[in-house]
């Protein structure tokens, strides 16, 4: 297998040489994580596709590779299996907060060039969810691209696209239909040798179907959505890397309806550029965009240049980022106390985002 076609480059090679120079054991080789099945990994290597598992030391140190990672491996069983010994430093990663009360990062995919944020043009269309994906995507180090699927069943495409443009300044937006083939050729510009693309979005938006159209031999399993609310069932249960005929790889991921921000996702300016720019012109540096005099954000809302919903979404993400900061510094109990204080502030009509 030609590793350069699936993303190997001089930067990864330099990092690998550092690992190799300090390695004292048997010979090691570079490989890429293609599929993760709990404790078993599928690897792309120069020797071909093979199964692998992490070393005891990595398991003890809780260093678990994710799909897209480049790793250093040691061959066993006559070069038919591999032991993963090291993770080569990542150039990008898409992370969210892991489920549960403990503050912990969950890395979804690594070493991406583009993140396709996939949303369907049906009743499951959700701008607020897109905002959350964009917030994390901008911090991932990869370039976000919005792909709006199921154009063949929508009667309101222009208005929906306009709404997405309002929240996705500077992001390429593509309207596609896997049924009619509309817009699929436009996506070809991203598929080049050495590039890595991940598809992220909720269940039922058509990620697996889209990949099957773009890569005819992918043969990913697909399910129908529920007719009553257009929400999908989980079809993809494991993240899977698929090698493209022309080079490059595409990664399918399980649907994520709820996506919690991670503490590194702390820059809202890319997702809310209009509010960020307006806030800089407010009379007070600590303006909360509520009832303060000289608030340019409130003036924009009054003039119809900004929606109240957009400001509320900005506030919601700001609150969540603040919760993350407090949780990291003082623990979950401090977050609950902070939330209670916020409620008191709202009831007292003196709501603030601190």
Phi and psi in degrees as GROMACS dihedral restraints (atoms count N, CA, C in turn):
[ dihedral_restraints ]
;  ai    aj    ak    al  type     phi  dphi    fc
    3     4     5     6     1   -83.2    20    10
    4     5     6     7     1   106.6    20    10
    6     7     8     9     1   -66.4    20    10
    7     8     9    10     1   -30.0    20    10
    9    10    11    12     1   -62.0    20    10
   10    11    12    13     1   -33.6    20    10
   12    13    14    15     1   -69.7    20    10
   13    14    15    16     1   -23.6    20    10
   15    16    17    18     1  -106.2    20    10
   16    17    18    19     1    18.9    20    10
   18    19    20    21     1   116.6    20    10
   19    20    21    22     1    -7.4    20    10
   21    22    23    24     1   -67.5    20    10
   22    23    24    25     1   133.7    20    10
   24    25    26    27     1  -145.4    20    10
   25    26    27    28     1  -177.4    20    10
   27    28    29    30     1   -64.4    20    10
   28    29    30    31     1   -32.3    20    10
   30    31    32    33     1   -65.9    20    10
   31    32    33    34     1   -45.3    20    10
   33    34    35    36     1   -65.5    20    10
   34    35    36    37     1   -37.3    20    10
   36    37    38    39     1   -63.1    20    10
   37    38    39    40     1   -40.4    20    10
   39    40    41    42     1   -64.4    20    10
   40    41    42    43     1   -42.2    20    10
   42    43    44    45     1   -66.5    20    10
   43    44    45    46     1   -37.3    20    10
   45    46    47    48     1   -64.9    20    10
   46    47    48    49     1   -40.1    20    10
   48    49    50    51     1   -60.6    20    10
   49    50    51    52     1   -34.3    20    10
   51    52    53    54     1   -64.5    20    10
   52    53    54    55     1   -42.3    20    10
   54    55    56    57     1   -65.7    20    10
   55    56    57    58     1   -45.1    20    10
   57    58    59    60     1   -62.9    20    10
   58    59    60    61     1   -37.5    20    10
   60    61    62    63     1   -68.3    20    10
   61    62    63    64     1   -25.3    20    10
   63    64    65    66     1  -100.0    20    10
   64    65    66    67     1     3.6    20    10
   66    67    68    69     1   -84.2    20    10
   67    68    69    70     1   132.9    20    10
   69    70    71    72     1  -108.9    20    10
   70    71    72    73     1   -10.2    20    10
   72    73    74    75     1   -93.2    20    10
   73    74    75    76     1  -151.0    20    10
   75    76    77    78     1   -65.2    20    10
   76    77    78    79     1   165.6    20    10
   78    79    80    81     1   -58.8    20    10
   79    80    81    82     1   140.7    20    10
   81    82    83    84     1  -116.7    20    10
   82    83    84    85     1   161.6    20    10
   84    85    86    87     1  -139.0    20    10
   85    86    87    88     1   152.6    20    10
   87    88    89    90     1   -78.0    20    10
   88    89    90    91     1   147.8    20    10
   90    91    92    93     1  -153.7    20    10
   91    92    93    94     1   164.4    20    10
   93    94    95    96     1  -124.1    20    10
   94    95    96    97     1   137.6    20    10
   96    97    98    99     1   -73.5    20    10
   97    98    99   100     1   118.1    20    10
   99   100   101   102     1  -102.1    20    10
  100   101   102   103     1   -35.8    20    10
  102   103   104   105     1  -146.0    20    10
  103   104   105   106     1   145.1    20    10
  105   106   107   108     1  -120.2    20    10
  106   107   108   109     1   119.5    20    10
  108   109   110   111     1  -117.8    20    10
  109   110   111   112     1    83.2    20    10
  111   112   113   114     1    53.4    20    10
  112   113   114   115     1  -101.9    20    10
  114   115   116   117     1   -96.1    20    10
  115   116   117   118     1    -1.8    20    10
  117   118   119   120     1  -113.9    20    10
  118   119   120   121     1   138.6    20    10
  120   121   122   123     1  -118.9    20    10
  121   122   123   124     1   146.9    20    10
  123   124   125   126     1  -104.3    20    10
  124   125   126   127     1   131.9    20    10
  126   127   128   129     1  -117.8    20    10
  127   128   129   130     1   141.8    20    10
  129   130   131   132     1   -96.2    20    10
  130   131   132   133     1   120.3    20    10
  132   133   134   135     1  -132.0    20    10
  133   134   135   136     1   170.1    20    10
  135   136   137   138     1   -61.2    20    10
  136   137   138   139     1   -29.5    20    10
  138   139   140   141     1   -81.9    20    10
  139   140   141   142     1    -4.2    20    10
  141   142   143   144     1   118.7    20    10
  142   143   144   145     1  -167.0    20    10
  144   145   146   147     1   -88.4    20    10
  145   146   147   148     1   131.5    20    10
  147   148   149   150     1  -150.7    20    10
  148   149   150   151     1   158.1    20    10
  150   151   152   153     1   -78.8    20    10
  151   152   153   154     1   157.1    20    10
  153   154   155   156     1  -153.6    20    10
  154   155   156   157     1   167.7    20    10
  156   157   158   159     1  -146.0    20    10
  157   158   159   160     1   156.4    20    10
  159   160   161   162     1   -78.3    20    10
  160   161   162   163     1   155.8    20    10
  162   163   164   165     1   -71.0    20    10
  163   164   165   166     1   161.9    20    10
  165   166   167   168     1   -60.4    20    10
  166   167   168   169     1   -36.8    20    10
  168   169   170   171     1   -64.4    20    10
  169   170   171   172     1   -43.5    20    10
  171   172   173   174     1   -65.0    20    10
  172   173   174   175     1   -39.6    20    10
  174   175   176   177     1   -63.7    20    10
  175   176   177   178     1   -42.3    20    10
  177   178   179   180     1   -62.8    20    10
  178   179   180   181     1   -39.1    20    10
  180   181   182   183     1   -85.1    20    10
  181   182   183   184     1     2.4    20    10
  183   184   185   186     1    55.2    20    10
  184   185   186   187     1    43.8    20    10
  186   187   188   189     1  -102.3    20    10
  187   188   189   190     1    98.6    20    10
  189   190   191   192     1  -111.1    20    10
  190   191   192   193     1   118.3    20    10
  192   193   194   195     1   -65.7    20    10
  193   194   195   196     1   156.9    20    10
  195   196   197   198     1  -122.0    20    10
  196   197   198   199     1   167.8    20    10
  198   199   200   201     1   -60.8    20    10
  199   200   201   202     1   136.5    20    10
  201   202   203   204     1    98.4    20    10
  202   203   204   205     1   -17.7    20    10
  204   205   206   207     1   -66.5    20    10
  205   206   207   208     1   142.1    20    10
  207   208   209   210     1   -93.4    20    10
  208   209   210   211     1   136.5    20    10
  210   211   212   213     1  -136.4    20    10
  211   212   213   214     1   161.7    20    10
  213   214   215   216     1  -101.8    20    10
  214   215   216   217     1   126.9    20    10
  216   217   218   219     1  -124.1    20    10
  217   218   219   220     1   156.1    20    10
  219   220   221   222     1  -114.3    20    10
  220   221   222   223     1   130.3    20    10
  222   223   224   225     1   -80.7    20    10
  223   224   225   226     1   143.5    20    10
  225   226   227   228     1  -137.2    20    10
  226   227   228   229     1   173.0    20    10
  228   229   230   231     1    50.5    20    10
  229   230   231   232     1    54.7    20    10
  231   232   233   234     1    56.0    20    10
  232   233   234   235     1    42.8    20    10
  234   235   236   237     1    64.1    20    10
  235   236   237   238     1    25.8    20    10
  237   238   239   240     1  -101.5    20    10
  238   239   240   241     1   -12.1    20    10
  240   241   242   243     1  -139.5    20    10
  241   242   243   244     1   167.2    20    10
  243   244   245   246     1  -139.4    20    10
  244   245   246   247     1   150.4    20    10
  246   247   248   249     1  -108.3    20    10
  247   248   249   250     1   123.6    20    10
  249   250   251   252     1   -81.2    20    10
  250   251   252   253     1   120.4    20    10
  252   253   254   255     1  -104.2    20    10
  253   254   255   256     1   -32.2    20    10
  255   256   257   258     1  -147.6    20    10
  256   257   258   259     1   151.8    20    10
  258   259   260   261     1   -99.8    20    10
  259   260   261   262     1   123.5    20    10
  261   262   263   264     1   -73.2    20    10
  262   263   264   265     1   133.8    20    10
  264   265   266   267     1   -47.1    20    10
  265   266   267   268     1   135.0    20    10
  267   268   269   270     1   -81.3    20    10
  268   269   270   271     1   148.1    20    10
  270   271   272   273     1   -93.0    20    10
  271   272   273   274     1   -21.0    20    10
  273   274   275   276     1  -160.2    20    10
  274   275   276   277     1   160.2    20    10
  276   277   278   279     1  -158.6    20    10
  277   278   279   280     1   145.2    20    10
  279   280   281   282     1  -108.2    20    10
  280   281   282   283     1   112.8    20    10
  282   283   284   285     1  -121.8    20    10
  283   284   285   286     1   154.2    20    10
  285   286   287   288     1  -141.2    20    10
  286   287   288   289     1   169.7    20    10
  288   289   290   291     1   -75.4    20    10
  289   290   291   292     1   131.6    20    10
  291   292   293   294     1   -67.9    20    10
  292   293   294   295     1   153.6    20    10
  294   295   296   297     1   -64.1    20    10
  295   296   297   298     1   150.7    20    10
  297   298   299   300     1   110.3    20    10
  298   299   300   301     1   170.9    20    10
  300   301   302   303     1   -80.0    20    10
  301   302   303   304     1   -21.1    20    10
  303   304   305   306     1   -77.9    20    10
  304   305   306   307     1   135.7    20    10
  306   307   308   309     1   -74.8    20    10
  307   308   309   310     1   111.3    20    10
  309   310   311   312     1  -150.7    20    10
  310   311   312   313     1   136.5    20    10
  312   313   314   315     1   -80.3    20    10
  313   314   315   316     1   136.6    20    10
  315   316   317   318     1  -117.4    20    10
  316   317   318   319     1   112.2    20    10
  318   319   320   321     1   -84.0    20    10
  319   320   321   322     1   123.4    20    10
  321   322   323   324     1   -83.8    20    10
  322   323   324   325     1   -53.0    20    10
  324   325   326   327     1  -145.6    20    10
  325   326   327   328     1   158.7    20    10
  327   328   329   330     1  -132.6    20    10
  328   329   330   331     1   159.0    20    10
  330   331   332   333     1    59.1    20    10
  331   332   333   334     1    52.4    20    10
  333   334   335   336     1   -95.9    20    10
  334   335   336   337     1   152.2    20    10
  336   337   338   339     1  -102.3    20    10
  337   338   339   340     1   -39.7    20    10
  339   340   341   342     1  -135.1    20    10
  340   341   342   343     1   142.2    20    10
  342   343   344   345     1  -112.1    20    10
  343   344   345   346     1   113.7    20    10
  345   346   347   348     1   -85.4    20    10
  346   347   348   349     1   109.2    20    10
  348   349   350   351     1   -88.9    20    10
  349   350   351   352     1   110.0    20    10
  351   352   353   354     1  -101.4    20    10
  352   353   354   355     1   128.5    20    10
  354   355   356   357     1  -138.3    20    10
  355   356   357   358     1   141.3    20    10
  357   358   359   360     1   -93.7    20    10
  358   359   360   361     1   149.8    20    10
  360   361   362   363     1   -91.6    20    10
  361   362   363   364     1    52.8    20    10
  363   364   365   366     1  -127.6    20    10
  364   365   366   367     1  -160.3    20    10
  366   367   368   369     1   -71.6    20    10
  367   368   369   370     1    -6.5    20    10
  369   370   371   372     1   -89.1    20    10
  370   371   372   373     1     1.7    20    10
  372   373   374   375     1   -58.5    20    10
  373   374   375   376     1   125.3    20    10
  375   376   377   378     1  -142.1    20    10
  376   377   378   379     1   107.2    20    10
  378   379   380   381     1   -66.3    20    10
  379   380   381   382     1   -37.1    20    10
  381   382   383   384     1   -65.1    20    10
  382   383   384   385     1   -37.2    20    10
  384   385   386   387     1   -66.8    20    10
  385   386   387   388     1   -39.2    20    10
  387   388   389   390     1   -61.0    20    10
  388   389   390   391     1   -39.3    20    10
  390   391   392   393     1   -60.1    20    10
  391   392   393   394     1   -40.9    20    10
  393   394   395   396     1   -65.9    20    10
  394   395   396   397     1   -44.7    20    10
  396   397   398   399     1   -60.3    20    10
  397   398   399   400     1   -42.2    20    10
  399   400   401   402     1   -64.5    20    10
  400   401   402   403     1   -40.1    20    10
  402   403   404   405     1   -57.1    20    10
  403   404   405   406     1   -45.2    20    10
  405   406   407   408     1   -74.3    20    10
  406   407   408   409     1   -38.7    20    10
  408   409   410   411     1   -61.7    20    10
  409   410   411   412     1   -42.6    20    10
  411   412   413   414     1   -62.2    20    10
  412   413   414   415     1   -32.4    20    10
  414   415   416   417     1   -85.5    20    10
  415   416   417   418     1    -5.9    20    10
  417   418   419   420     1   -75.2    20    10
  418   419   420   421     1   -24.0    20    10
  420   421   422   423     1    96.4    20    10
  421   422   423   424     1    -6.5    20    10
  423   424   425   426     1  -102.3    20    10
  424   425   426   427     1   166.4    20    10
  426   427   428   429     1   -92.9    20    10
  427   428   429   430     1   124.0    20    10
  429   430   431   432     1   -77.8    20    10
  430   431   432   433     1   144.4    20    10
  432   433   434   435     1  -135.1    20    10
  433   434   435   436     1   130.9    20    10
  435   436   437   438     1   -97.5    20    10
  436   437   438   439     1   127.5    20    10
  438   439   440   441     1  -118.0    20    10
  439   440   441   442     1   114.6    20    10
  441   442   443   444     1   -98.7    20    10
  442   443   444   445     1   113.1    20    10
  444   445   446   447     1   -97.0    20    10
  445   446   447   448     1   173.8    20    10
  447   448   449   450     1    61.6    20    10
  448   449   450   451     1    40.8    20    10
  450   451   452   453     1   -63.5    20    10
  451   452   453   454     1   -21.6    20    10
  453   454   455   456     1   -72.1    20    10
  454   455   456   457     1   -15.5    20    10
  456   457   458   459     1  -111.2    20    10
  457   458   459   460     1     5.9    20    10
  459   460   461   462     1  -104.2    20    10
  460   461   462   463     1   137.7    20    10
  462   463   464   465     1  -106.2    20    10
  463   464   465   466     1     5.1    20    10
  465   466   467   468     1  -134.5    20    10
  466   467   468   469     1    41.8    20    10
  468   469   470   471     1   -63.9    20    10
  469   470   471   472     1   -45.4    20    10
  471   472   473   474     1   -58.9    20    10
  472   473   474   475     1   -44.2    20    10
  474   475   476   477     1   -67.6    20    10
  475   476   477   478     1   -40.7    20    10
  477   478   479   480     1   -64.2    20    10
  478   479   480   481     1   -43.0    20    10
  480   481   482   483     1   -62.7    20    10
  481   482   483   484     1   -40.7    20    10
  483   484   485   486     1   -60.5    20    10
  484   485   486   487     1   -40.9    20    10
  486   487   488   489     1   -64.2    20    10
  487   488   489   490     1   -39.5    20    10
  489   490   491   492     1   -68.1    20    10
  490   491   492   493     1   -39.3    20    10
  492   493   494   495     1   -59.9    20    10
  493   494   495   496     1   -33.3    20    10
  495   496   497   498     1   -65.9    20    10
  496   497   498   499     1   -28.0    20    10
  498   499   500   501     1  -105.6    20    10
  499   500   501   502     1    -4.7    20    10
  501   502   503   504     1  -126.5    20    10
  502   503   504   505     1    58.1    20    10
  504   505   506   507     1   -60.7    20    10
  505   506   507   508     1   125.5    20    10
  507   508   509   510     1    81.1    20    10
  508   509   510   511     1     4.3    20    10
  510   511   512   513     1  -101.7    20    10
  511   512   513   514     1   133.7    20    10
  513   514   515   516     1   -67.4    20    10
  514   515   516   517     1   134.7    20    10
  516   517   518   519     1  -121.8    20    10
  517   518   519   520     1   129.8    20    10
  519   520   521   522     1  -125.2    20    10
  520   521   522   523     1   131.2    20    10
  522   523   524   525     1  -101.6    20    10
  523   524   525   526     1   122.6    20    10
  525   526   527   528     1  -135.2    20    10
  526   527   528   529     1   162.8    20    10
  528   529   530   531     1  -140.4    20    10
  529   530   531   532     1   118.8    20    10
  531   532   533   534     1   -71.6    20    10
  532   533   534   535     1   -18.6    20    10
  534   535   536   537     1   -79.2    20    10
  535   536   537   538     1   -47.3    20    10
  537   538   539   540     1   -96.2    20    10
  538   539   540   541     1   -15.4    20    10
  540   541   542   543     1    88.6    20    10
  541   542   543   544     1     0.2    20    10
  543   544   545   546     1   -56.7    20    10
  544   545   546   547     1   129.4    20    10
  546   547   548   549     1    75.9    20    10
  547   548   549   550     1    -6.5    20    10
  549   550   551   552     1   -65.4    20    10
  550   551   552   553     1   -35.5    20    10
  552   553   554   555     1   -64.3    20    10
  553   554   555   556     1   -27.2    20    10
  555   556   557   558     1   -64.2    20    10
  556   557   558   559     1   -28.2    20    10
  558   559   560   561     1   -75.3    20    10
  559   560   561   562     1   -14.3    20    10
  561   562   563   564     1   -61.2    20    10
  562   563   564   565     1   -24.4    20    10
  564   565   566   567     1   -63.6    20    10
  565   566   567   568     1   -21.8    20    10
  567   568   569   570     1   -89.8    20    10
  568   569   570   571     1   -18.3    20    10
  570   571   572   573     1   -91.2    20    10
  571   572   573   574     1    96.0    20    10
  573   574   575   576     1  -135.4    20    10
  574   575   576   577     1   157.7    20    10
  576   577   578   579     1   -55.9    20    10
  577   578   579   580     1   134.0    20    10
  579   580   581   582     1    91.0    20    10
  580   581   582   583     1   -11.2    20    10
  582   583   584   585     1   -91.4    20    10
  583   584   585   586     1   149.5    20    10
  585   586   587   588     1  -123.1    20    10
  586   587   588   589     1   126.9    20    10
  588   589   590   591     1  -124.2    20    10
  589   590   591   592     1   133.0    20    10
  591   592   593   594     1  -116.0    20    10
  592   593   594   595     1   140.1    20    10
  594   595   596   597     1  -101.6    20    10
  595   596   597   598     1   124.0    20    10
  597   598   599   600     1  -127.7    20    10
  598   599   600   601     1   144.1    20    10
  600   601   602   603     1   163.4    20    10
  601   602   603   604     1   177.0    20    10
  603   604   605   606     1   -72.5    20    10
  604   605   606   607     1   165.0    20    10
  606   607   608   609     1   -63.3    20    10
  607   608   609   610     1   138.7    20    10
  609   610   611   612     1    90.7    20    10
  610   611   612   613     1    -0.3    20    10
  612   613   614   615     1   -82.2    20    10
  613   614   615   616     1   -10.0    20    10
  615   616   617   618     1   100.1    20    10
  616   617   618   619     1    25.9    20    10
  618   619   620   621     1   -65.1    20    10
  619   620   621   622     1   -50.3    20    10
  621   622   623   624     1   -65.4    20    10
  622   623   624   625     1   -40.5    20    10
  624   625   626   627     1   -61.6    20    10
  625   626   627   628     1   -41.2    20    10
  627   628   629   630     1   -61.9    20    10
  628   629   630   631     1   -44.5    20    10
  630   631   632   633     1   -63.9    20    10
  631   632   633   634     1   -40.1    20    10
  633   634   635   636     1   -59.9    20    10
  634   635   636   637     1   -33.6    20    10
  636   637   638   639     1   -75.0    20    10
  637   638   639   640     1   -38.5    20    10
  639   640   641   642     1   -77.4    20    10
  640   641   642   643     1   -32.4    20    10
  642   643   644   645     1  -126.3    20    10
  643   644   645   646     1    90.6    20    10
  645   646   647   648     1   -54.7    20    10
  646   647   648   649     1   -29.5    20    10
  648   649   650   651     1   -92.8    20    10
  649   650   651   652     1    10.0    20    10
  651   652   653   654     1   -68.5    20    10
  652   653   654   655     1   -43.2    20    10
  654   655   656   657     1    54.8    20    10
  655   656   657   658     1    44.3    20    10
  657   658   659   660     1   -77.0    20    10
  658   659   660   661     1   143.7    20    10
  660   661   662   663     1   -73.8    20    10
  661   662   663   664     1   140.4    20    10
  663   664   665   666     1  -129.4    20    10
  664   665   666   667     1   155.1    20    10
  666   667   668   669     1  -127.1    20    10
  667   668   669   670     1   158.5    20    10
  669   670   671   672     1   -77.8    20    10
  670   671   672   673     1   153.4    20    10
  672   673   674   675     1   -84.6    20    10
  673   674   675   676     1   165.7    20    10
  675   676   677   678     1   -75.3    20    10
  676   677   678   679     1   133.1    20    10
  678   679   680   681     1   -70.8    20    10
  679   680   681   682     1   -29.3    20    10
  681   682   683   684     1   -72.7    20    10
  682   683   684   685     1   -32.9    20    10
  684   685   686   687     1  -132.7    20    10
  685   686   687   688     1     3.5    20    10
  687   688   689   690     1    64.4    20    10
  688   689   690   691     1    16.4    20    10
  690   691   692   693     1   -88.6    20    10
  691   692   693   694     1   147.3    20    10
  693   694   695   696     1   -97.2    20    10
  694   695   696   697     1   164.7    20    10
  696   697   698   699     1   -95.7    20    10
  697   698   699   700     1   152.6    20    10
  699   700   701   702     1   -66.7    20    10
  700   701   702   703     1   115.2    20    10
  702   703   704   705     1   -99.3    20    10
  703   704   705   706     1   -55.2    20    10
  705   706   707   708     1   -79.7    20    10
  706   707   708   709     1   118.2    20    10
  708   709   710   711     1  -103.0    20    10
  709   710   711   712     1   -17.5    20    10
  711   712   713   714     1  -127.7    20    10
  712   713   714   715     1   147.3    20    10
  714   715   716   717     1   -72.6    20    10
  715   716   717   718     1   136.1    20    10
  717   718   719   720     1  -138.3    20    10
  718   719   720   721     1   131.0    20    10
  720   721   722   723     1   -96.3    20    10
  721   722   723   724     1   131.5    20    10
  723   724   725   726     1  -120.4    20    10
  724   725   726   727     1   126.7    20    10
  726   727   728   729     1   -79.1    20    10
  727   728   729   730     1   133.4    20    10
  729   730   731   732     1   -90.5    20    10
  730   731   732   733     1   145.9    20    10
  732   733   734   735     1   -57.0    20    10
  733   734   735   736     1   -38.4    20    10
  735   736   737   738     1   -86.9    20    10
  736   737   738   739     1     3.5    20    10
  738   739   740   741     1   103.6    20    10
  739   740   741   742     1   161.3    20    10
  741   742   743   744     1    86.3    20    10
  742   743   744   745     1   170.5    20    10
  744   745   746   747     1  -137.8    20    10
  745   746   747   748     1   154.0    20    10
  747   748   749   750     1  -126.7    20    10
  748   749   750   751     1   141.2    20    10
  750   751   752   753     1  -118.6    20    10
  751   752   753   754     1   124.6    20    10
  753   754   755   756     1   -93.9    20    10
  754   755   756   757     1   143.5    20    10
  756   757   758   759     1  -132.3    20    10
  757   758   759   760     1   153.5    20    10
  759   760   761   762     1   -62.4    20    10
  760   761   762   763     1   151.5    20    10
  762   763   764   765     1   -64.1    20    10
  763   764   765   766     1   142.4    20    10
  765   766   767   768     1  -127.3    20    10
  766   767   768   769     1   100.0    20    10
  768   769   770   771     1   -75.1    20    10
  769   770   771   772     1   -42.4    20    10
  771   772   773   774     1  -106.7    20    10
  772   773   774   775     1   126.6    20    10
  774   775   776   777     1  -129.8    20    10
  775   776   777   778     1   109.0    20    10
  777   778   779   780     1   -83.8    20    10
  778   779   780   781     1   136.4    20    10
  780   781   782   783     1   -67.4    20    10
  781   782   783   784     1   147.0    20    10
  783   784   785   786     1   -99.0    20    10
  784   785   786   787     1   157.8    20    10
  786   787   788   789     1   -64.0    20    10
  787   788   789   790     1   -19.6    20    10
  789   790   791   792     1   -76.8    20    10
  790   791   792   793     1   -15.3    20    10
  792   793   794   795     1   -83.6    20    10
  793   794   795   796     1    66.8    20    10
  795   796   797   798     1  -110.5    20    10
  796   797   798   799     1    11.5    20    10
  798   799   800   801     1  -115.0    20    10
  799   800   801   802     1   109.3    20    10
  801   802   803   804     1   -92.9    20    10
  802   803   804   805     1    -5.9    20    10
  804   805   806   807     1   -63.5    20    10
  805   806   807   808     1   -32.4    20    10
  807   808   809   810     1   -71.7    20    10
  808   809   810   811     1   -30.1    20    10
  810   811   812   813     1   -90.9    20    10
  811   812   813   814     1   -29.5    20    10
  813   814   815   816     1  -123.1    20    10
  814   815   816   817     1    57.9    20    10
  816   817   818   819     1   -63.2    20    10
  817   818   819   820     1   -36.3    20    10
  819   820   821   822     1   -65.8    20    10
  820   821   822   823     1   -45.8    20    10
  822   823   824   825     1   -66.2    20    10
  823   824   825   826     1   -41.3    20    10
  825   826   827   828     1   -59.9    20    10
  826   827   828   829     1   -43.6    20    10
  828   829   830   831     1   -68.0    20    10
  829   830   831   832     1   -42.3    20    10
  831   832   833   834     1   -63.0    20    10
  832   833   834   835     1   -40.8    20    10
  834   835   836   837     1   -62.4    20    10
  835   836   837   838     1   -31.3    20    10
  837   838   839   840     1   -65.9    20    10
  838   839   840   841     1   -21.4    20    10
  840   841   842   843     1   -97.8    20    10
  841   842   843   844     1     0.8    20    10
  843   844   845   846     1   -64.2    20    10
  844   845   846   847     1   153.5    20    10
  846   847   848   849     1   -63.3    20    10
  847   848   849   850     1   -39.4    20    10
  849   850   851   852     1  -108.9    20    10
  850   851   852   853     1   138.4    20    10
  852   853   854   855     1   -63.8    20    10
  853   854   855   856     1   -30.9    20    10
  855   856   857   858     1  -101.2    20    10
  856   857   858   859     1    26.3    20    10
  858   859   860   861     1   -57.7    20    10
  859   860   861   862     1   132.4    20    10
  861   862   863   864     1   -98.7    20    10
  862   863   864   865     1     5.5    20    10
  864   865   866   867     1    58.1    20    10
  865   866   867   868     1    43.8    20    10
  867   868   869   870     1  -116.6    20    10
  868   869   870   871     1   -81.6    20    10
  870   871   872   873     1  -129.8    20    10
  871   872   873   874     1    12.4    20    10
  873   874   875   876     1   -69.1    20    10
  874   875   876   877     1   144.4    20    10
  876   877   878   879     1   -69.3    20    10
  877   878   879   880     1   145.5    20    10
  879   880   881   882     1    75.7    20    10
  880   881   882   883     1    22.1    20    10
  882   883   884   885     1   -84.5    20    10
  883   884   885   886     1   115.2    20    10
  885   886   887   888     1   -76.3    20    10
  886   887   888   889     1   -25.6    20    10
  888   889   890   891     1   -67.5    20    10
  889   890   891   892     1   -46.3    20    10
  891   892   893   894     1   -66.1    20    10
  892   893   894   895     1   -35.8    20    10
  894   895   896   897     1   -64.0    20    10
  895   896   897   898     1   -37.4    20    10
  897   898   899   900     1   -66.2    20    10
  898   899   900   901     1   -36.2    20    10
  900   901   902   903     1   -67.4    20    10
  901   902   903   904     1   -44.4    20    10
  903   904   905   906     1   -63.1    20    10
  904   905   906   907     1   -31.8    20    10
  906   907   908   909     1   -85.7    20    10
  907   908   909   910     1    -2.7    20    10
  909   910   911   912     1    80.9    20    10
  910   911   912   913     1    12.8    20    10
  912   913   914   915     1   -91.8    20    10
  913   914   915   916     1    -6.4    20    10
  915   916   917   918     1  -149.8    20    10
  916   917   918   919     1   139.1    20    10
  918   919   920   921     1   -89.3    20    10
  919   920   921   922     1   150.4    20    10
  921   922   923   924     1   -63.3    20    10
  922   923   924   925     1   -35.1    20    10
  924   925   926   927     1   -61.8    20    10
  925   926   927   928     1   -39.2    20    10
  927   928   929   930     1   -64.6    20    10
  928   929   930   931     1   -42.2    20    10
  930   931   932   933     1   -64.7    20    10
  931   932   933   934     1   -40.8    20    10
  933   934   935   936     1   -65.0    20    10
  934   935   936   937     1   -37.6    20    10
  936   937   938   939     1   -64.0    20    10
  937   938   939   940     1   -41.0    20    10
  939   940   941   942     1   -59.8    20    10
  940   941   942   943     1   -45.1    20    10
  942   943   944   945     1   -64.0    20    10
  943   944   945   946     1   -40.3    20    10
  945   946   947   948     1   -62.2    20    10
  946   947   948   949     1   -45.2    20    10
  948   949   950   951     1   -66.8    20    10
  949   950   951   952     1   -36.5    20    10
  951   952   953   954     1   -62.9    20    10
  952   953   954   955     1   -41.1    20    10
  954   955   956   957     1   -63.6    20    10
  955   956   957   958     1   -43.3    20    10
  957   958   959   960     1   -64.8    20    10
  958   959   960   961     1   -39.9    20    10
  960   961   962   963     1   -63.9    20    10
  961   962   963   964     1   -36.0    20    10
  963   964   965   966     1   -67.8    20    10
  964   965   966   967     1   -40.3    20    10
  966   967   968   969     1   -58.1    20    10
  967   968   969   970     1   -43.8    20    10
  969   970   971   972     1   -61.0    20    10
  970   971   972   973     1   -42.0    20    10
  972   973   974   975     1   -63.0    20    10
  973   974   975   976     1   -45.1    20    10
  975   976   977   978     1   -66.3    20    10
  976   977   978   979     1   -41.7    20    10
  978   979   980   981     1   -62.2    20    10
  979   980   981   982     1   -39.5    20    10
  981   982   983   984     1   -67.3    20    10
  982   983   984   985     1   -36.1    20    10
  984   985   986   987     1   -86.1    20    10
  985   986   987   988     1   -39.6    20    10
  987   988   989   990     1  -128.5    20    10
  988   989   990   991     1    -3.0    20    10
  990   991   992   993     1    96.8    20    10
  991   992   993   994     1   172.4    20    10
  993   994   995   996     1   -65.6    20    10
  994   995   996   997     1   -35.5    20    10
  996   997   998   999     1   -62.6    20    10
  997   998   999  1000     1   -37.3    20    10
  999  1000  1001  1002     1   -65.2    20    10
 1000  1001  1002  1003     1   -34.7    20    10
 1002  1003  1004  1005     1   -64.2    20    10
 1003  1004  1005  1006     1   -43.9    20    10
 1005  1006  1007  1008     1   -63.0    20    10
 1006  1007  1008  1009     1   -40.1    20    10
 1008  1009  1010  1011     1   -64.3    20    10
 1009  1010  1011  1012     1   -39.7    20    10
 1011  1012  1013  1014     1   -63.9    20    10
 1012  1013  1014  1015     1   -42.2    20    10
 1014  1015  1016  1017     1   -62.0    20    10
 1015  1016  1017  1018     1   -41.5    20    10
 1017  1018  1019  1020     1   -62.7    20    10
 1018  1019  1020  1021     1   -39.6    20    10
 1020  1021  1022  1023     1   -64.6    20    10
 1021  1022  1023  1024     1   -38.9    20    10
 1023  1024  1025  1026     1   -60.6    20    10
 1024  1025  1026  1027     1   -43.7    20    10
 1026  1027  1028  1029     1   -59.5    20    10
 1027  1028  1029  1030     1   -42.9    20    10
 1029  1030  1031  1032     1   -61.7    20    10
 1030  1031  1032  1033     1   -38.9    20    10
 1032  1033  1034  1035     1   -65.0    20    10
 1033  1034  1035  1036     1   -41.5    20    10
 1035  1036  1037  1038     1   -64.5    20    10
 1036  1037  1038  1039     1   -45.4    20    10
 1038  1039  1040  1041     1   -64.0    20    10
 1039  1040  1041  1042     1   -28.8    20    10
 1041  1042  1043  1044     1   -87.2    20    10
 1042  1043  1044  1045     1     3.6    20    10
 1044  1045  1046  1047     1    60.4    20    10
 1045  1046  1047  1048     1    29.0    20    10
 1047  1048  1049  1050     1  -130.1    20    10
 1048  1049  1050  1051     1    47.4    20    10
 1050  1051  1052  1053     1   -63.7    20    10
 1051  1052  1053  1054     1   135.9    20    10
 1053  1054  1055  1056     1  -140.9    20    10
 1054  1055  1056  1057     1   153.4    20    10
 1056  1057  1058  1059     1  -105.2    20    10
 1057  1058  1059  1060     1   116.3    20    10
